[in-house]
Amino acid sequence: MKIKDIVCSKSRTGFFFDDQRAIKSHALKDGESYKGDAVTGGFTHIRMPGEAISIMILLEDGQIATGDCAAVQYSGAGGRDPLFLADEYIEVIDKHIKPELVGRTLNSFRRLAKEIDLMINPETGEQYHTAIRYGLSQAILDAVAKAKHTIMARVIEIEYQLLGCETTVPIFMQSGDNRYNNVDKMIIKGADVLPHGLINNVPDKLGYHGEKLKEYIVWLRERVLELRDKDDYSPVLHLDVYGTIATIFDNNYIKMVDYMEELSHAAKPLLLRIEGPIDVEDRKGQMEALKEITAMIDKRNIEVEIVADEWCNTFEDIKYFADNKAGHMVQIKTPDLGSIHNTIEAVLYCKKLGIGAYQGGTCNETDGSARACVHVAMATEPDQMLAKPGMGVDEGFMIVYNEMNRIKAIKKMLCREMAIC
């Protein structure tokens, strides 16, 4: 089966592009907007509507495969690729990429995905934007699956010789700024991991001495115990603090670890994960900081897990952080890795080393990219997967949960009919 044609359309994502540097330094929240000037290249406002590109691959037999090019909410920050604007990049795909792919045979996702990831833009001499590689590889995976008359998860399992997940992957829901009402939704729906929390501001969300975050964790624990309908429901508390713990303790690791120990006690009997306790604005420095903090926590047997995120963007970054145990868990932020074969290999690499694999992403994705990521997760079995897109909880959870259960049901049917298990 060959690629007959490729068509692109402009799409909207489930959230926004936000200028993280501006938010950290001076922005003032104003309803769903921010007051202040943008500082990151490409941003005309601190908050801009999220954009994506839908790629549609027409197969010889008339089937149409799809994938969505999407970039993270905080584009241009933490070593990531710049702001992704659809009109600019549709022209790039039509001019340079489409001629390279039309006529190609769809016999191997892995081979084609790697080829796409290494393509060079003749105008810049560099790899294409991570969002382009992300969406193209989704479309290629879907196209290969359609050519082979199976589902995307099975293509991954076959090409990587994996057994795949027989149940479902734990789902991590994110609250956005609505970190109280959205938590109620999460508990009622039985979230495995919650609430993310978006703790990106010291005075309003963490407190000048960390008192607000501690109070919030106590509230989370009590709310879980109050609303749960089963005594054994014990979700992991996972909070992304965007380096603010280091900010209030002036990068003093001892004080930071002491504080996180307090937080772990406040969370009990629930397990606590802290994502991004420090951000030193540098890849090597970030790895070294998280490595030392993780070692200190382990030496003191503190029941808190550190999650690496900032400056851990590419597959090579993830290997670098995992090899050095810079964190107990690494977020594999799917759009930042470009082609999704990198996400597959990153999950498998972390699992091989015994490092927690969090297949993440961003609220700023689409329903299409989220579904493709579910197939990756059901084939590779990460420790948790982000419910996405959006910050409303219900929609992202519905998309991910339903796709997981569809895959599980289809795989059971395939087991019976084709004896593939």
N, C-alpha and C positions, 0 to 999 in steps of 0.2 A: 504494500500500500504506500502511495506517494502523496506528498503535499501538492495540492493543485493550486491553492491560492491562500493568501493571508490578508485579512481585513482588520483594521483597527477602528475603535470608537472611543470617544472621550467618556470617562465615567467619574462618578463621585465616590468618595470613600465613606466609611462609617464615622469619621470624626474630622479633625482639623490638623493642619500644620501649625505648630506653635514654635515660636522663637525661644528656645530654652534659655539662652544666655540672657536675653532681655527679662524673662520671667524671674530668673535667679537674682538679677542685679537691681532692677528698678520698676518692673511692671506692676501696675495696680489693677486688680480684678474689677471689671465693670460689667456686671451681669454675666453673659456668656462671652464677653469680649475682654480686652485688656487695654488700659490706658498707658501710653508711653511710646517711645520710638523703637522700631526694630533695629537690631544690631548685627544679626547674622546675614551673610550674603544671600541675595535673592528674595528676602522677605521685604514686602512693602508695608506690612502691618505685623504686629506681634502674633496675632491669630489670623490665619487664612484658611479658606475652605479647602478640605482635602481633595486632591485630584488623583485619578488613576487612568490607565489605558487598558481597555479590554481588547485582547488579541483573539481573533477567531481564525482557526486553521481549517480550510476546506479540504477534505480528503477526496480521493479519486471516486469513491463510491457515494459521495454526496453527504456523508456525515460531517458534522462541524464540531471541532474541539475548541475549548476556550481556556483562557488564562488571564489573570489580571495583574498588570504592572502597578505595584503600590510601594510607597515609601513610608518610613516611620513618622510618627507625630513630630518628633524632635529632629527633623532633617537638618543636616549641616552642623550638628553638635556631636561631641564625643568621637571625632574622627570619621563621621559618616559622610556619605555622598551628599551633594547639595540638594536644594529644594527641587522637587520633581513636578514640573508643570506639563500637562498633557499635550497642549498644542505644540510646544517646542519639540517634544520627543516623538510624537506621531510621525512627524516629517523625517526624523532620523531613521525610524523603523522602516518606513516606506522606501526611503532612498537607498539605505545601505544593507539592511538585514533581510528584508523580503527577497531581494534577488539571490541572496546566498542560500535561502531555504526552500524556495519553490522548486519542486522536482525531486527533493530528497526523499529517500525511502525511510519509512517509519518502522524500522526493525529493532531499534535499541534506544530506549530512553536514556540510559546512562551515557552512551557514547555521544548522542546528539546534545545532551545537556552540558556535558563537559566542553564540547566544541563551542556551544553558544557562550558559555562562561568565559572562554578565552578569546572570543572575537574582539578585534580591535577596530575602533572607529577611525576610519581613514582621515577624518577631519581633525581629530584631536591626538591621534596616536596612542590613545588609552583605551582600556576596556570600557564597554558601555555601562551606563548608570546601573547600579545594583537593581533598581526597580524594573528596568527593561529585562535584565537577565532572569529576574524572579518570575515575571509574568510569562515570558517566552518559555521558560522551562516547565511551568504549569501546563501551558497549552500543548507542549510536546509530550508531556506525560499523559495528558488526556487523549491526545491523538494516537499515541502508541497503544494505549488501552483500548481505544475504539477499533484500531486496526486489528488487534488481537481478540476483540470481542470479550473483554473482561473489564474489571475495575482497576483503578489506578493503584490501589494498595497491593493487588496481586502482581502487577507489573514490577513494583519495587521488591516485593518478596522474592519473586523469581530471579530478578537480575542481581540481587544482593544475597541470595540464598538464605533468606530469613524465614522463620516460622510465623512471625507476625503475632499480633495480640489477639487472644481468644476472648477476652472480656472487653473492657474499655480502659482508656487512659484517664487518670485523675485530671479533672478540669479545674483550672484556676480562673476565678472570676475577678474582674477589676471594677472598682467602684467609681473611679474618677473623683471629682470633688464632692459628690453626694455620698459621703462615706458613712452615713448613718442609715438613711432609708434604703439605700442600695444593699447594705449589709443584711437588713431584714429579708430582702428578696433572696439573697444568696443562701441564708440559713434555711428559709422555707423551701427552697428548691434543692437543698442538700449539696451545696458546693463542697468539693473535696478540699479546695484551697481557697482562701479569701483573706483580705479584701483588696490587696494592692495598696490602696489608700492615697496614692499621689501626694506623698509628704515632700513637697518641693519648696517649702517656704518656712523659715525658722519661726518668726513671731506668731503667725497665725495657726500653724499646723503642728509644729514640734515644740514650740515654747523656747524661750531664751536659755532655759536650763534643762530642757527635755521633758518638762513636767506634763505638757499637753499630750505628747505621744504616749507617755506612760499611762495617763488617765484614759486615753483612747483604747489602749490594749486591755486595760481592766474592763472597760465597757464592752469591748468585743467578747472577751471571755464570758462575762456575765450574760450578754445577749445570746450567745450560743447556748449556754446552759438553760436559759429561760425559754427559748423558742424551739429548741430541738424536739422532734417527736419520737426520737429513739435515744435511749441512754448511752448507746455506744457510738453516737454521732460525734466525732471529734475532729473537725477540720483543722488543717494546718493554717496557722496565721502567718501570712506572707505580706510584708510591708516593704514598699520601695521608698527609700528616703532620700534619694538623689544627692547623696553626699552631705546632707545637713547635720548628721551626727558629728562628723569631723569638724564642721563649721562651728558648732557650739562649744566643742572641746579643743579648738585650736590645733587639730591634728595630733593631739596627745593620745597615743594608742592605749595607754594604760587606763586613762579616764574613759575612753570610748568603750573599752572592753568591760570595765566596771559597770558602766551604764547599761550596756547590753545584757549583762548578767541580771541587773535589776529588772529589765524588761522581760527576760525569760521567766523570772519568778512571777511577774505580774500575769504572764500568759498561762501559767500552769492551771490545769493539766494539759493544755494544748501546746503543741510544738510551735516554736517561733522561728521564722526565717526573716532575715534582714537583707534586703537587696540594696546594694550601693551605699554602704555606710560612709564611704569616702570617695571623692572625685578629685584627683590631683591634676587633671587636664593633660595627662601624658600616659601613653600606653605602658612603657616600662615602669614608670613610677606607680601607676595604678596596680600593675601586677605585683610589684614588690610590697606595696602597702597592704593589699588583700592577703598576700601570702603570710606576712607577719601577723596580721590581725587574726587570720584563721588559725595559725600555729598557737597563738596565745590563748584563744578560745579552747582549742583542743587540749592544751597542756593543763588548763584549769577545769576541764570537763564541764564546761558551761553548755547548757542545753539550748543553744541557739545555732542556727545554720546561716552562714554568710553566702549570699548569692552575687556572683559577678555579672555585671552588665556593661557599664560605661567602659569604652576603649576595648571592648571584647566583641568585635563586630564580625570579622571574617573567620573562615575556617581555620586559618593559620593563627589568628588571635586566640580562638577557642582552644586549640592545641597548646598554645603558649601558656595560657592561664591554667588549663587542666594539668599539664605536665608539671607545673610548679605548685600545684594545689593552692592556687590563689582563689580561695572560696571553696565551700562544700558543694556548691551547685553553680552551674554556669547557665545563664540565659542564652539560648540559641535563637537570636532575634531574626526570624526567617527572612524578612525583606533585606536586611543588612548583608546577608550571605550571598546575595545574587542568586544564581541558579539553585533550585531546591535540592539538587543532588548534594550540594554542600551541607544542607541541613541534615539530610540522611546520614552522611558520613560523620558529621559533627556529633549527632546523637550516639551513633555506634562507637565513636572514639571515646566519648565521656563514659559510656557504660563499660567499655573495656578497662578503663582506669579506675573505675569505682567512684567517679565523680558524678554528682547528681546532674541529670540532663533535663533542663527545663526548655521545652520547645515553645518558645514565646512568639513574639511578633509585635503587633501594635494595634491599638484601637483604630488606627487610620488605614486599615485594610478594607477589603470588600468581602461580600458573602462568597464570591468565587474563590478568592485566594484562601479564605478560611477553610472552605471545603477541601481544597487541594491539600492543605496542611493536615487536615484530619486523616487523609489517606496516608500521608507520610508517618504520622504518629501511630496509626494502627498497624503499620508495617514494622516500625522500628522500636516501639514501646519506650518512649521517654518517661521520666518520672512524673511529669505533669505537662499539660498543654494549656495554653491560654485560650479562654473563651473570647472570640473576636468576630467581627469588628465592633466598634462603638463603645460607649461608656454607660449604656442604659441597663446592662446586665441581662435583661430578658432576651433581647435579640441575639446577642453573641452566644449566649449559652444555648439557646434553641438551635442555632445553626450548627454549632459544634457537637452538641449532644445528639441531635437527630442524625447527623451524618455518621457519627460513630456507630450508632445502633443500626443504621442501614447497612454499613460495611459488615458489621458482625453478623447480621442476618444473612446477607448475601454469601459471606464466606462459609457459613454453615450449610447453605444450600449447595454451594460448589463442592464442599467436602462430601456431601451425600451423593451428588450426581457424577462427580469426576474423580472421587477418591484421591483428592490432592493433599489430605491432611496426614 
